[in-house]
Amino acid sequence: MGFMKCCYIGIVIFVILFLNAGCKKDNPVSTTGNLVGHAYLINNQEIKMSDNSQITVSVEGTSYHDSTKTDGSYSISNVPYGTHTITFQKNGFTLEKIQDYQFVDGGKNPIYDVGLRAFPTFSIGNLSAVISSGNVSLTVSLVGGELNSYKEARIFISKDSSTVSCEPKFYIYTTPSYAVFGTNNLTMNISFATLYQKGLISGTKIFIVGYPATSVGTKYYDAEGLEVIHDIALHPSNIVGVVVP
């Protein structure tokens, strides 16, 4: 009787373990999902384009990617759950990044309406700077590009003439984009107060350069936490220098 009882108990335990194993196999815990969404292109006249294809959408640091269809839709399969940086890029357009994107729950939080703007097609030059009425007054020429469209420029300031540029580690201050319509000449003012706030004290010589810019100041942060401005065409103006009063 004792032997039979032990056999019975053993069989029951075996059945329970078998059923548990079967349940785990039939209901695996998902760790990946499909990243879906929509992106679009904007031309130099600030009009959404009808063909939004061939935007490369990537999960940064991995091989997961897809290209958008004409309607701008995309779907990236089997993306691991976690915190990711999602990049959107196409030649001739601004690079966009969605940083610290929380991808969980089967991809139920899609990324919609990411816009990439066409880089400016005009050139920038003849930058000059004078001191007047509490400001550094700048003028610059914006030549070429689309007719009947806005033209914009962004200014970068450094204390070193050899490195002044849009590179994050080199500039001390950058302005918002300044815009003009129907003319090639743009005037901008940077107040002394703004320069003082950036630690540029009286007597400091600063160097200034301009870049053609798009209408929206898009940016992201690099691995060192520095702000990267990526709404500009990498064709800078001449460099000018002034002494902070």
C-alpha positions in Angstrom: 0.0 0.0 0.0 2.8 2.4 0.8 4.5 1.7 -2.5 1.3 2.3 -4.5 0.8 5.6 -2.6 4.3 6.8 -3.4 3.8 5.9 -7.1 0.5 7.8 -7.1 2.1 10.9 -5.5 4.9 10.7 -8.0 2.5 10.5 -11.0 0.6 13.5 -9.6 3.8 15.6 -9.3 4.9 14.6 -12.8 1.5 15.7 -14.3 1.6 19.0 -12.5 5.1 19.7 -13.7 4.2 18.7 -17.2 1.2 21.0 -17.3 3.2 23.9 -15.9 5.8 23.4 -18.5 3.2 23.3 -21.2 1.6 26.5 -20.0 4.9 28.3 -20.1 5.5 27.1 -23.6 2.1 28.0 -24.9 2.3 31.6 -23.3 5.8 32.9 -23.8 6.6 36.4 -22.5 7.1 38.7 -25.5 10.2 40.9 -25.5 9.9 42.4 -28.9 7.4 44.3 -31.0 6.8 46.1 -34.2 7.8 49.8 -34.3 5.4 51.6 -36.6 4.6 55.2 -37.4 4.6 58.0 -40.0 7.0 60.6 -41.3 6.8 63.3 -43.9 8.9 65.7 -46.0 8.6 69.5 -46.2 10.0 71.4 -49.2 11.7 74.8 -49.1 8.4 76.6 -49.4 7.1 75.0 -46.2 4.7 72.7 -48.1 4.3 69.1 -47.2 5.4 66.9 -50.1 3.1 64.2 -51.6 5.9 61.7 -52.0 7.3 60.8 -48.5 9.1 57.7 -49.5 12.7 56.6 -48.8 13.1 58.2 -45.4 15.3 55.8 -43.5 14.0 55.1 -40.0 16.5 53.4 -37.7 16.9 52.2 -34.2 20.2 53.8 -33.4 23.0 51.4 -32.4 21.2 48.4 -34.0 20.5 46.9 -37.4 16.8 47.5 -37.1 15.5 49.9 -39.8 12.9 50.4 -42.5 12.3 52.9 -45.4 9.0 54.8 -45.6 6.5 54.2 -48.3 5.0 57.0 -50.4 2.5 57.8 -47.7 5.3 58.1 -45.1 4.4 54.9 -43.2 7.0 52.5 -41.9 7.1 49.3 -39.8 10.2 47.8 -38.1 9.7 44.2 -37.0 11.0 42.5 -33.8 12.4 45.5 -32.1 13.5 44.7 -28.6 11.7 46.4 -25.8 13.6 49.2 -24.0 14.7 52.8 -24.3 15.9 53.7 -27.8 16.9 56.6 -30.0 15.0 56.6 -33.3 16.5 58.4 -36.3 14.9 59.7 -39.4 17.0 60.7 -42.3 17.0 61.3 -46.1 19.6 63.0 -48.3 18.9 66.7 -48.7 16.7 66.9 -45.6 17.3 67.6 -41.9 18.1 64.7 -39.6 15.6 64.1 -36.9 16.0 62.1 -33.7 13.5 60.9 -31.1 15.7 60.3 -28.0 14.8 58.3 -24.9 11.8 56.6 -26.7 10.2 54.1 -24.5 9.3 51.1 -26.6 7.1 48.6 -24.7 3.8 46.8 -24.7 3.9 45.4 -28.2 4.6 48.7 -29.9 1.4 50.3 -29.0 3.0 53.8 -28.8 3.7 54.6 -32.4 5.7 57.6 -33.6 3.6 59.7 -35.9 4.2 63.0 -37.8 7.9 63.4 -37.7 8.8 66.0 -40.3 12.1 66.4 -42.2 12.7 69.8 -43.8 14.6 70.3 -47.0 18.0 72.0 -46.5 18.2 75.6 -47.7 19.4 75.9 -51.3 20.6 79.6 -51.0 24.1 80.7 -50.0 25.2 83.0 -47.2 27.9 85.6 -47.3 29.1 89.2 -46.8 28.6 88.9 -43.1 29.6 92.1 -41.3 29.3 93.2 -37.6 29.3 96.7 -35.9 28.7 97.8 -32.4 25.7 100.0 -31.9 23.1 100.9 -29.2 23.8 98.1 -26.8 23.9 95.4 -29.6 26.2 93.7 -32.0 24.4 94.5 -35.2 24.9 91.9 -38.0 24.1 92.0 -41.7 24.4 89.2 -44.1 23.4 88.3 -47.7 21.3 85.3 -48.6 21.6 84.7 -52.3 19.8 82.2 -54.5 17.3 79.6 -53.5 13.5 79.3 -54.0 11.6 82.3 -55.2 8.8 83.7 -52.9 10.0 81.8 -49.9 11.5 82.6 -46.6 15.2 82.7 -46.1 16.8 82.2 -42.7 20.1 82.3 -41.1 21.5 81.1 -37.7 24.6 82.7 -36.1 27.3 80.9 -34.0 29.8 82.7 -31.7 33.1 81.5 -30.4 36.2 83.0 -28.8 38.5 81.2 -31.3 38.7 82.2 -34.9 40.2 78.9 -36.0 37.3 76.8 -34.6 34.2 79.0 -34.7 31.5 76.8 -36.3 28.3 75.0 -35.7 30.2 72.1 -34.0 28.8 71.8 -30.4 32.2 71.7 -28.8 33.3 74.9 -30.5 30.5 77.5 -30.2 29.6 79.4 -27.0 26.3 80.8 -28.2 23.9 80.3 -31.1 21.0 82.5 -32.0 17.5 81.4 -33.0 17.0 81.4 -36.8 16.4 84.9 -38.3 14.1 85.1 -41.4 13.5 87.5 -44.3 11.0 87.3 -47.1 11.3 88.9 -50.6 14.9 90.2 -50.0 18.4 88.9 -49.9 19.6 91.1 -47.0 19.1 90.1 -43.4 19.9 92.2 -40.3 20.2 90.7 -36.8 21.0 92.1 -33.4 22.6 90.4 -30.5 22.4 92.3 -27.2 25.4 92.9 -25.0 23.3 91.5 -22.1 23.0 88.2 -24.0 26.7 88.0 -24.5 27.4 88.8 -20.8 25.0 86.0 -19.7 27.2 83.6 -21.8 30.3 84.7 -19.9 31.6 86.9 -22.6 32.8 89.8 -20.5 33.8 93.3 -21.7 37.0 93.3 -23.7 36.6 89.7 -25.0 37.1 89.3 -28.7 34.5 87.1 -30.2 34.2 85.5 -33.7 31.0 85.1 -35.5 29.9 82.9 -38.4 26.5 82.4 -40.1 24.8 79.4 -41.8 21.7 79.0 -44.0 18.9 77.6 -41.8 15.4 76.1 -42.1 12.3 77.5 -40.4 12.3 75.3 -37.3 15.3 75.0 -35.0 15.5 71.3 -34.6 18.2 69.8 -32.4 19.3 66.8 -30.4 21.9 66.0 -27.8 25.1 64.0 -28.5 26.7 61.4 -26.3 28.5 64.1 -24.3 25.2 65.9 -23.7 26.1 68.8 -26.1 23.3 70.4 -28.1 23.6 69.6 -31.9 21.8 72.0 -34.2 20.9 70.2 -37.4 18.5 72.5 -39.2 21.3 74.2 -41.1 23.1 73.7 -44.4 26.9 73.2 -43.8 28.0 76.1 -46.0 29.1 78.8 -43.6 29.6 82.5 -44.3 32.8 84.4 -43.8 34.0 84.9 -40.2 34.0 88.3 -38.6 35.4 89.4 -35.2 34.4 92.1 -32.7 35.4 93.1 -29.2 32.6 92.9 -26.6 32.2 96.5 -25.2 
